[in-house]
């Protein structure tokens, strides 16, 4: 079954992307790892230091515009790329932004709280809120709705971008489009590797690839939850995505591949595998990865090669989802290691 681009055009969409992102072959890394490795450069989406969230925000902010919103509210970790991108998107569209920062990563140095994405969001003029729990999506959403009610009482028209799974994953539509874009750029890849956190990027990309008629495995590298929990989350995201597209899903249960071998020591924590992968990419290709998503993803890719789930010589695409500003919030961890 094919999902055509004009189906996505039925959803309100803010114009935030600067165009299709490049697909680059990593020659030196390919030789080093023993595969034909390509990088989909979604770190170059063109808004506020780029990253995968730009694609997702096109659909959330399009919906917000259609509803006449003047303020957006969103939750993320302290060094969240999502909230930084949301603040940049709001600024571009003439909206205000309220960013709720969760305490997901314990025992971080002071620069974690005042540099990187935090600094950029402050430059963008965002209002900041704090939420003390890192694993309470419903509670975080409720706190945003309370703030939205207060803004509404002041005559504002707020729009909440939800964290929990009880709401339609509009952001995943951006990666349905990305999967189709990738398949237009290259159809003969034999595997794709992508971070798997909220599930929107992984689920959307998998749907877009399958809807384009490409059967290559899409491996989601767990960045927040173990593989059992992430598989459950992915099933829910894919079900909800199929519902909002109003089509039969082209994805089967067997298509949900999740890998948690690089997750330790947990979300936002810099373990030995993550740091090795980060430094290996920088020193081999001159490309920076971030500690939370892309370095874990590349570490997972290396594990998948070692485990022979990705085989020698295969053509593999890794999605670079951005996040480079977060590096500056991890200075103590990087230097200390």
N, C-alpha and C positions, 0 to 999 in steps of 0.2 A: 504494500500500500504506500502511496506517495502522498505526502502533505505538501501542498504547493505554497509558494511564498505569499500568494494573494490571500490565503487563509489567515496568515498573521497580520496582514494589512487591515483586517477587520477590527483589530484592537487599537485603541488610541496609543500613539507612540511619539514620545518627545524625541527630537533630533539631537542626540548627544554624541553619536559616533562620528569620527572623522573619515570613515570609509572602512573597507575590508582591511583586516590586519594582515601583515606579511606572514608568509610561511617560509622559513629559512632552514636550509640543511646545515647541520653542525658537523663539518667535515672532520675536525680533529677529535671531537667526542665520539663520532661514529667509529673512527678507527680505534679509539681507545676502548670502547665498550663492546665492539664487535657486532653492531647493528647499524642499520641505515636510519639515523636519527634526525628528525625534523622538529622544529620548534614553531608552534603557532603563537605569534607574538601578540597575545591579548594584553600584554603590558603596554602596548602602544595604541590603545583605543582613543587617546587624544584628549582626555578631559582630566584635569587636576592630578597629574602623574599617572593617569591611565589605570588599567586593570580590568578584570572581568566584570566588575560590578557596573561599569558603564552600560554594558549590554542589558543587564537586568533593570537598571534604573530607567532606561528608555520606556519600558512598559509601565512601571510604577508611576513615573512622573507624567507619562501620557495620560494615565487614568486620573492622576491628581489634577492636571490641567483641564481635563474634560469635566471635572466636578467643580471647577472654579477655585481650587485651593490656592491659598497664599502662603501656607506654611507646611513643611513636611516634618514628621517626627519619626525617628528610627533608633533602634538599639543595636549595639555591637560591643565587642571587647574594647578595652582602653586603646589599643593600637589597631583598631578595626580599619581595614581598607574600605569597607562598605560605607561606614559613616563619613569618612573623609570624602569619598566619591559622591555621596548624597549631598554633602554640603556644597561641593563644587557644582553639582548639577542644579541645585536650588539657586545658587548664585547666578548661573548662566540664564536661568529661566525667570529671574526676578522674584524668587520666593525666599522666605526665611527658612532656617533649618534649626531643629531642636535635636540634639544628639544625646542619647542616653548611653553612658558607658558602664558596662558590667565589669565586675571584678572576677574575671575568668582565670587569670594567671597569677598565682601567689608568688610572693618573695621576689619581686622584681626591683631593680635599682631605680633611683629617682628619675633618671632620664626616660624611663618607660612612661612616665606620667606627664612629661612636659616637652618631649621632642617627637620627631617623626610625624605620624598622622595626627597626633594631638596638636602639635604646633601648627600644622597646615590647616586644621579645622578652625583653630582660633584666628588665623589670618583671614580665613573665609568668613569670619563674623558669626559663627554658629553659637547658639545657646547650648550650654552643657548641663546635663543632669547626671547623677550617679545612681547606680543600682547595685546593691551590695552582694547579690547572688549571681553566680555564673551559669547555673543550670536550672533556671526557672523561667522558661519562655513565656508561659501564661502570665506569671507575675510581672515580668518586664513589659509585656503588652498592656497589662492593666494599668501600670504606672504611666505609660505613654497616653492611654486614653484619659486618665485623670488630668494630665497636663493639657491634653487637647480640649477637654471640657472647660478648663480655666481660660484657655485662649479663645474659645468660642464665646465665652461670656464677655470677653473684651472686644468682640466684634470681628474676630479673625475667623478664617475658614481653614481649619487644619486637616491634614491628611496623614494617617498613620500607616507606615510600612511595617507590617507585622513580622514578628520573629517566629511565632508558633505555627504549627502545622494545621491549625483549625481554619486557615484562610487560604484562598486561591493563590497558588504560587505564580503570580504574574511574571516575576523575574525570570522564571525558567523559560518563558517564551523567547527571551533574548538569546538563549543558548540553543533553542530549536533553530533559530535563524543562523547561529554560529555553526551548528552542525551542517546545515545546508551549505553555508559559505565554504566550509572546509572541503566538502565533497565536490564543490565546483572547482576549487583550486587543485584538488588531488583526489582521485578515486581509488588508487591502487595501494593505499596504505594497508598494513596488515594488523595494526593495533594502535589504539589511542590511549594515552595515560593522562588523567585529569585529577585535580584535587576533589575530594568528596567530603563536604562539611554540612552545609544546610541542605544539600541535595539539589539545589536549583541549577547550578552549573552542570553537574554530572548528569542529572536527569534530563535536562533540556538538550544537552549535547547528544546523549544517547538516543533520544527521540529523533533529533534532527538527522543524525547519521542513519538510523534505521529507516526513517521516512524517505531518505534519499536513495534507498535500495542498497546500502553498503552493509555487509554482514560482519565486518572486522570487529573483534572484541574491543570494548571500551572499559578500561580498568580504572576504577575510582580508588584513589589512595586516601585512606581514612586520615583526617587531620584532627578530628575531635572525639569520635566515638569508636569503640571496637567494631569489628566487622559484623558481628551478629546484630548489634543495635543499628548500625548504619544500613544494613540490608533491609531491616524493617522500615527505616525512615525512607529509603529509596523507593520501596514499594508504595508507600503512601504518597510521596511526591509524584511518582509516575501516574498513579491512579487519578490524583487531582488534576495533573496536567492534561491527561486525556479528557477529563470532564470539561475543562475550560476550553479546550480545542474543539470539543464536541465531535471527536472522531474515535474510532477504535484504535487503541494504542498499537503501534508497530513493534513494541518492546515486549518480549516474553520474560518470564521469571529467570530463565537461564541466561538472559542478557545482563543481569545485574551482577557484575563482578566488582567486589570490594576487597581491598588488601590493607591490612593494618600492621604489617611488619615494621613500618617506620614510624608508628604512632608514638611509641614510648619516648620520653616520659609523660606525654600527654599534650593536650591542646596548648599551643603557644610556648611550649618548652623546647629548649634546644638540646636534644640528645646527640650522642656521638655520630649516629648515622646522618642526622640532619646537618650537622656542621660539616662533616666530611663531604656531603653532596653539595652544599653551598660553596665550599672552597674549591671543590673539583670543577664545578661549572665556571666559576670566576677565573680560575687559573688555566683552564683549558680553552675557554671560548670568550673570556672577557665579558660574560653576561652575569648580572647579579640576580640571585634568587632571594626570596624572603624566608625568614625562619619559620613562619606559621603555616604557609601553604606550599609554595613552590619548591622549597628545599626538601620538604617532606615528600613531595610528589616525585622529585627526581630520585630521592633515596629509595622510594618505593619502586620506581622504574628499575633501578639497579638491582633491587631484590628480585623483581620479576624476571630479569635476565638471569640472575644467579639460580633462580628456582626453575628455569627453563619454561616458564609460562610465556615469556617472550623469547623466541629462539634466535640463535645466531644468524645474522644476515637479514632479518626481517626489517621491513620498512615501518618505522614507528613514529607517531606524532605525539609529542608532549605539549599540552596546553600551558603556556606561561601566563598565569592569571594575574601577574603584577605583584603589587605589595611591597615594592622596594623601599618606600619611605619608612616602613616598620623597622628596617635594619638599624636605623639610628636609635630606636628605642631599646635595642638589644646590645648596645655597646658593651656594657659590663659583662654580659653573658658571653659575647663573642671574644672579648679580650681575655676574660677569665679562663676560657677554655683553651 
